[in-house]
Amino acid sequence: MELGETGTGSAVKAGRARVVVLAADASENAKKRAAGYLAGRRALLVPLPYTKAELEELFGKSGCSMAACTDFGLSAAFLKALAGQYGEAYAELAEEMTRRAEKAERRKAAGPKCKPGREYHE
């Protein structure tokens, strides 16, 4: 997890962010900044039902209006939990992240790609 605007922006720009979460009472500037970070990126933007104060308490970081999750499995589990608690509002996002997590797991299990003519020698 990367917390705050700076950490979130760094994770997104480095291509490590899977989900960017945004507090319900985040400022318009923070919303624009999060959308700007994600322009042309594959990470999902998830507006949360929690306030900044609740996020600050959960994460232990003051002034926290956004965070980025960098793990597929954790992102999928988090969105499933939100979908279970808040229903349809998060169901589609949870399904998409579960699909992405499963795809990443398949790629990881398959091992490194080997181009024809470039077989790895043991």
N, C-alpha and C positions, 0 to 999 in steps of 0.2 A: 504494500500500500504506500502510496505517495500522498502526503497531506498538504493542503494549502494550494494557493494558486501557482506558486513557483515550482513546487514539487510536481504538481499535476502537469503543468506546461512542459517541464523537462521530460517526464515520462511519456507524454504524448509525442513530443518531437523526436524522441529516441525510438519510437515505435514499440515501446513496452506496455503502454496502457491498453487494457482490454475494455474497461468500463470507466467512464468519468461520471461521478455522482455529484449532484448539485443540491444544496439545501433549499428547502421550500421558500425561505425568506431571503435568498441570496439577492444582492443588488442587481440592478439592470446591467451595470458595468461588469459584474462577475459573470452574468449569463452570456453577455456578448463575448467576453474573453474566453469562456469555455467553448462556445460555438466556434470562435476563431481558432482555438487550438485544434479542434476536430475537423476543420475544413480540409477535405481531401484525405482524411484518415479513416481507418476502419473501426476505430473504437466507438462504442455506443455511449450516448449521452443519456443519463438517467436522472430526471428530476425526482428528488426524494420527498416523502411526506414529512420529513423531519426538519426542524428548524436549526439554525446555526448553533444556538445554545445547546440543543440536544447532541449535535455532532461534536461540539467542543467537549461535552461531557463524555461521549463515547470514545473519542480519539485522544482526549487529553491534550488537545492543542487549541489555544485560544485563537479566535478570528478565523475559524475553519469553515468556509462556505462551500468548498469543493475538495474532492479527493479522487485519486485514480487507483484502480485496482489493476495490478500487473499480472495476475495469475488467472488463467482460464477457469480452472476448477473452482477457485474461490468466487470468482465473478458469477459463474453459473449457479453455485449454491446460494449466494446472496440474492440473486434475482429470483430464484425459485422460492426462497423464503418470503420475499416481498410479494410475489404472486400468490402465495398461499395465504398471506395475511390481508392483502389488499385486492385480490381478485384480478379481474380483467385488465386493470390499468397497467399491470406489469407482466401479464401472461405472455404476450407476444415477445417482449424483450427477453423473458426467461427462456422461451423456446429457441430464440435465435442464439443466445449465448450458450445454451446447452448444445446446439448443433455445432457451433464453433469449437467448443471444448472437446467434443467427440472427434471432430476432424483433426484437431491438434494432437489428440492422443493417438489417433491412427497414424499420423505422420511420424510421431515420436517412436511408435512401436515398429514402424517399417524401417527405421534406421536411415543412414545417409543415402542420398540418391547417387546412383552410379551411372554416368553417361556411357552409351555404347562406345567400345574401344578404349575406355578408361577404367578397366576393371581394377579393383583394389587387390594388391598382392599381399599374401600373408607371409 
